[in-house]
Amino acid sequence: MATSGDIKLAIDRPILMGKMQRSGDLAAARAAVLDSTRADIAKFGWSVIGVFPTPGEPSVPFSYTVGLSGKGLPELAIYGLSVQVGHQVLNVVARQMVDSGAPLVTGQRIDNVLENEVPLVAVAMTNTRDLNLVREVYGSVDSAVQVCWPDVDGLLPWEQGSNLGEGEQPVHGEGPEGRPVFRARRLPVETAGELAELVGADTEPGSLTIVDPQADNDRRAKWGARALLGYATFLGKGKLKCELETTASDMLADLRHLYDALGLDWEDAMSSVDRNYRAEILGEL
């Protein structure tokens, strides 16, 4: 298994500038990287190449493996993470794939890699232009899989409502069909008073449908609204003139103080909150 010392700059982009290029040393440096990569493959089974963006060619950092082709498996790539993190992720995923002996395929979940229990997802690459050292070693890129990571809500770049900005994680293949996402619909209010009028007019029973995730999450939002209104009413001495965003933030901060007072673990609670929220917006709870 490759170690952290195996990260290297892939000299397949104009990242060595100035004197090296003018003196003709680029070819020698490229040969040295190629020799080092082959040595890593012989010793560890594969190597991981990290590529940094440059001022002359801005893009996202990415990392990819070289060596899995020799085992009859697809090479792996990951985009948008630092090369250090990408290196670690690819090593874990490569080990899982080598141990199983089965190639990853589009849509396959990759578990037990991220700390927040959210899976990575494989996408077969249709554009392998970036994997130059694979071509240097094997003559071509027979197959490659991009390891795609989710946003904080567990959504992938091709899914509706993903928080990943355009270009933050380019996908070099066709992702699987996106899952439906059921975020609570925006309430047409700006103030606590308007929220009180809206929630006060809601006569729906306080229960979940289970079969309609959108309705369930809309109802969850209104349950949260009732808690927020109780907090705002107490602070405003019965008046609801406060601004919603500030009041909501203040309530969360005071809840953290309450956790301290009760001897409860806030970080564990937030992990549980994030896990439940991800499941709810995907209709899994």
C-alpha positions in Angstrom: 0.0 0.0 0.0 1.4 3.4 -0.9 2.5 5.7 1.9 2.1 9.4 2.2 5.6 9.9 0.9 4.5 8.6 -2.5 2.5 11.8 -3.3 4.3 13.5 -6.1 3.6 16.2 -8.7 2.4 14.6 -11.9 4.5 16.3 -14.6 1.8 16.0 -17.1 0.8 19.7 -16.9 2.9 22.8 -17.2 3.6 23.0 -13.5 7.4 23.1 -13.7 8.1 26.6 -15.0 11.0 28.9 -15.7 14.5 27.6 -15.5 13.6 23.9 -15.7 11.7 24.3 -18.9 14.2 26.6 -20.4 17.1 24.3 -19.6 15.5 21.2 -21.0 15.4 19.5 -17.6 11.7 18.8 -17.9 12.2 15.6 -19.8 14.7 14.4 -17.1 12.3 15.3 -14.3 9.5 13.5 -16.1 11.6 10.4 -16.5 12.5 10.5 -12.8 8.8 10.7 -11.8 8.0 7.8 -14.1 10.8 5.7 -12.6 9.7 6.5 -9.1 6.1 5.6 -10.0 7.1 2.3 -11.4 9.2 1.6 -8.3 6.2 2.4 -6.1 4.0 0.0 -8.1 6.5 -2.8 -7.7 6.8 -2.2 -4.0 3.3 -1.2 -2.9 1.0 -2.4 -5.7 0.1 1.1 -6.9 1.1 4.8 -6.5 -1.0 7.9 -6.0 -0.2 11.0 -8.0 -1.3 14.4 -6.8 -1.8 17.3 -9.2 -2.0 20.9 -8.1 -3.7 23.8 -9.9 -1.4 26.5 -11.2 -1.8 30.2 -11.9 -1.4 29.6 -15.6 -4.0 26.7 -15.6 -6.4 27.2 -12.7 -8.5 24.2 -11.9 -9.2 22.0 -8.8 -6.6 19.7 -7.3 -7.0 16.1 -8.1 -5.3 12.7 -7.4 -5.3 9.5 -9.2 -3.8 6.0 -8.9 -1.3 4.3 -11.2 -0.8 0.6 -10.9 -4.3 -0.9 -10.5 -4.4 -1.5 -14.3 -1.8 -4.2 -13.8 -4.2 -6.0 -11.5 -7.0 -6.0 -14.1 -8.8 -3.2 -12.1 -9.8 0.3 -13.0 -7.5 3.2 -11.9 -9.1 5.6 -9.4 -9.3 9.4 -9.4 -10.8 12.0 -7.1 -11.3 15.7 -7.8 -11.7 18.7 -5.6 -9.9 17.6 -2.5 -6.5 18.5 -1.4 -3.9 16.0 -2.7 -3.1 14.9 0.9 -6.8 14.0 1.6 -7.3 12.6 -1.9 -4.2 10.4 -1.4 -5.6 9.0 1.8 -9.1 8.4 0.3 -7.7 6.7 -2.8 -5.5 4.4 -0.8 -8.4 3.2 1.3 -10.7 2.7 -1.7 -7.9 1.0 -3.7 -7.3 -1.4 -0.9 -11.0 -2.2 -0.6 -11.2 -2.8 -4.3 -8.0 -4.9 -4.5 -9.1 -7.0 -1.5 -12.5 -7.7 -3.1 -11.0 -8.3 -6.5 -14.0 -6.7 -8.1 -14.0 -3.4 -10.1 -16.1 -0.5 -8.9 -19.0 0.4 -11.2 -21.1 3.5 -11.7 -23.4 4.1 -8.8 -21.7 1.8 -6.4 -21.5 3.0 -2.8 -18.1 3.1 -1.1 -18.6 2.8 2.6 -16.3 3.0 5.7 -14.1 5.8 4.3 -15.6 9.1 5.4 -15.9 9.8 9.2 -19.5 11.1 9.0 -20.7 7.7 7.7 -21.7 9.2 4.3 -20.7 6.9 1.4 -18.6 7.9 -1.5 -20.0 6.9 -5.0 -18.2 5.5 -8.0 -18.6 6.9 -11.5 -17.0 5.2 -14.5 -14.8 7.9 -16.2 -15.5 8.6 -19.9 -12.9 11.4 -19.9 -9.4 10.1 -18.7 -7.4 12.9 -20.2 -5.9 13.9 -16.9 -4.4 10.4 -16.2 -1.2 10.9 -18.1 1.1 8.8 -16.0 -1.2 5.8 -16.4 -0.7 6.2 -20.2 3.1 6.6 -19.6 3.2 3.3 -17.7 0.6 1.2 -19.6 0.3 2.9 -23.0 -3.4 3.7 -22.5 -6.1 4.0 -19.8 -8.2 0.9 -20.2 -10.6 1.9 -17.5 -10.9 4.4 -14.7 -13.4 5.2 -12.0 -13.9 8.6 -10.3 -14.5 8.5 -6.6 -17.1 11.2 -5.9 -17.7 12.7 -2.5 -20.9 14.3 -1.2 -21.6 17.7 0.2 -22.4 18.2 3.9 -25.9 17.0 3.4 -24.8 13.8 1.7 -25.8 15.0 -1.8 -23.6 14.3 -4.8 -22.7 16.9 -7.5 -25.4 15.7 -10.0 -28.2 15.7 -7.4 -30.9 18.3 -7.0 -30.0 20.9 -4.3 -26.3 19.8 -3.9 -24.3 22.5 -2.1 -21.3 21.8 -4.3 -20.6 24.8 -6.4 -20.1 24.6 -10.2 -16.6 23.4 -10.9 -15.9 22.4 -7.2 -15.9 18.8 -8.1 -16.0 18.2 -11.9 -17.4 14.8 -12.8 -15.6 13.1 -15.7 -18.3 10.6 -16.4 -22.1 10.2 -16.3 -23.3 9.9 -12.7 -26.2 7.6 -11.8 -29.7 8.9 -11.6 -30.0 11.4 -8.8 -32.1 10.6 -5.8 -35.2 12.7 -5.1 -34.5 15.4 -2.4 -37.3 16.5 0.0 -36.2 19.7 1.6 -38.9 21.6 3.6 -40.5 24.1 1.3 -39.7 27.8 1.9 -42.2 29.5 4.2 -43.2 32.9 2.9 -42.3 34.9 6.0 -39.7 37.3 7.1 -40.5 38.1 10.7 -41.5 36.1 13.8 -44.9 37.8 13.7 -45.5 36.5 10.1 -44.3 33.1 11.1 -46.7 33.1 14.1 -49.7 33.9 11.8 -48.7 31.2 9.4 -48.1 28.5 12.0 -51.2 29.5 14.0 -53.3 29.0 10.9 -51.9 25.4 10.5 -54.5 22.9 11.7 -52.7 19.8 10.5 -52.4 17.1 13.1 -49.0 16.7 14.7 -48.0 13.4 13.1 -46.0 12.2 10.1 -47.4 10.5 7.0 -44.4 8.2 6.6 -45.4 7.7 2.9 -44.9 11.4 1.8 -41.4 12.6 2.7 -42.1 16.1 1.4 -45.2 16.5 3.6 -43.3 15.1 6.5 -40.4 17.5 6.2 -42.8 20.5 5.7 -44.4 19.4 8.9 -41.1 19.0 10.7 -40.2 22.6 9.7 -43.5 23.8 11.3 -42.7 21.9 14.5 -39.4 23.7 14.6 -41.2 27.0 13.9 -43.4 26.4 17.0 -40.3 25.9 19.2 -38.7 29.0 17.7 -41.9 31.1 18.3 -42.0 30.0 22.0 -38.4 31.1 22.4 -39.0 34.4 20.6 -42.2 35.1 22.6 -40.3 34.6 25.9 -37.4 36.9 24.9 -39.8 39.5 23.5 -42.0 39.4 26.5 -45.0 38.4 24.4 -44.1 40.5 21.4 -42.9 39.0 18.1 -40.9 41.8 16.5 -37.5 40.0 16.3 -35.7 39.1 13.2 -35.9 35.4 12.4 -32.3 34.6 11.5 -30.8 36.2 14.6 -33.5 34.7 16.9 -32.9 31.2 15.4 -29.1 31.5 15.9 -29.6 32.7 19.4 -31.9 29.8 20.2 -29.3 27.3 18.9 -26.6 29.0 21.0 -28.8 28.8 24.1 -29.5 25.1 23.4 -25.8 24.6 23.4 -25.6 26.2 26.8 -28.4 23.9 27.9 -26.4 20.9 26.7 -23.5 22.1 28.9 -25.9 22.5 31.9 -27.3 19.0 31.4 -23.9 17.4 30.8 -24.9 16.3 27.3 -22.4 15.9 24.4 -23.2 18.7 21.8 -20.9 17.2 19.1 -22.6 13.8 19.4 -25.9 15.5 19.2 -24.9 17.4 16.0 -23.7 14.2 14.4 -27.0 12.7 15.1 -28.8 15.8 13.8 -26.8 15.7 10.6 -27.4 12.0 10.1 -31.1 12.3 10.7 -31.4 15.3 8.4 -29.6 13.6 5.6 -31.9 10.6 5.9 -35.0 12.8 6.1 -34.3 14.9 3.0 -33.7 11.7 1.0 -36.9 10.1 2.3 -35.2 7.4 4.2 -36.9 8.1 7.5 
